[in-house]
Amino acid sequence: MSENLTPRQRKAVESLLTTGDKSKAAEAAGVRRQTIYVWLRKAAFQQALRDAEAEALQSLSQALARLGRKAADTLDKSMDADSPTVRVRSSDIVLQRLLQLRELVDLDARMRALEARMNASTERR
């Protein structure tokens, strides 16, 4: 979070991040709701909020990556379950996720190609 903010502004950023509610952020920071709106128009406050959101997303992403291994192991084990229903459902989940992953990888490759073409076009100008 930006060091340029006052303690109240930092508290407001924290509350906005966790609640998404401007009234609750104002209450947490000990200011009027209107003050939150004033702060939201300031570049430093906006940047601090973006930085806090990015940090929270990074942390969440790391937690999900750890859980992903555990989930994959669980699916792996369930595909050997005695119940045919569990095996079929596990197989269906794996196949669906593989298709989704394939779509994301394909979309990423297409986006990178478009960006490269746009950059090449801009450099020629």
N, C-alpha and C positions, 0 to 999 in steps of 0.2 A: 504494500500500500504506500502511496506517496507520502514522503516525509514532509511535504509542503502543507499538509492538512493539519487543522487544529484537532485536538483530541475529540471534540464533539463531531467534527466532520468524519473522522475515522470511525467513530461509533455509528454514525449514520450509514456509512458505506457498509460496515459489517452487518447492520440490521437490514439494509436493502438487499444485501446478498442472501441473507438467510430467510427473510420473510417476503421480500418483493413488495412490501407495503410501505408507502410513503408516510402514512400516519404513524405506523409502528416505528419507523425509522426516526421520525420527529420525536416521538415519545422517548425512545432509547437515547437519543442525543440530547434531550432536554431543550428542544427548540420547537418553534411553531412549525406547522406543516408547510406553510408558505416558504419558510427558510429552506426547506429541502428542495423546493422548486427553484429557488434562487441558486442554491449550490449546484443543482443539476445542470444549470446553464453555464457553469464555470468549467473551463478546459481541464484544470488540475483535478477537480472533483470527478469529472467524467473519466479521465485517465485512471484515477485511483480505482474507480468502480470497475473499469474494464480490466485493470491489472488484477484486482481481487477475483473477478469472475474467471479470468484465465487461470489463475492459481488454483481456484476451486475445481475447475474442470480438469486440470492436470492431475490433481490429487485423486479425483473421482476416476479418471481414466486409469491411473495406476492401480487403484483398488479393484476396478473391474477386470483389469488384465490378470491380476492375481486370482480372482474368482473364476476367470475364464478357464484356467488350467484345471481347477477343481471341477467345474461344470463338465468339461470335456472328459475328465476321468470318470465322472458319474455316468455320463452317457455311454462311455465305453463299457463300463460294467453292466449297465442296464441292457445293453444289446445282447448280453449272454444270459439274461434272466430266464427263469423257467417259464414265465408267462409269455405266450405268443403275443398278447396284446401289448405288453411292455416292450418287447423286442421291436414290434412293428412301429409303435409310437416313437421309440428312440431312433429308429432308422429314419422315420419321417422327419424328425427334428434335425438330425444330422444333414439329411439331403436338402432340406429347406435352407438351413444356414449356409451350406456350401454354395447353393445357388445365389443366395443373397451376397455372399462374399465375392463370388465370381462377378456379379453385377457391379459391385462397388469397385473392384479392381479394374474392370473394363471402363467404368465411368471415370476413374482416376486417370487411366492412360489416355482417354479421349480428351480430358480437361488439360492434361499436360501438353498434349499435341497442339491443342488450340492455343494455349498460352505461348508455346514456342513459336507458332506461326504469327501470333499477334506481336510478340517481341521482335521477331525478324522483320516484320512489316514496319514496325515503328523505327527500328534501327536504320532501315533503308531511306527513311525520310530525311 
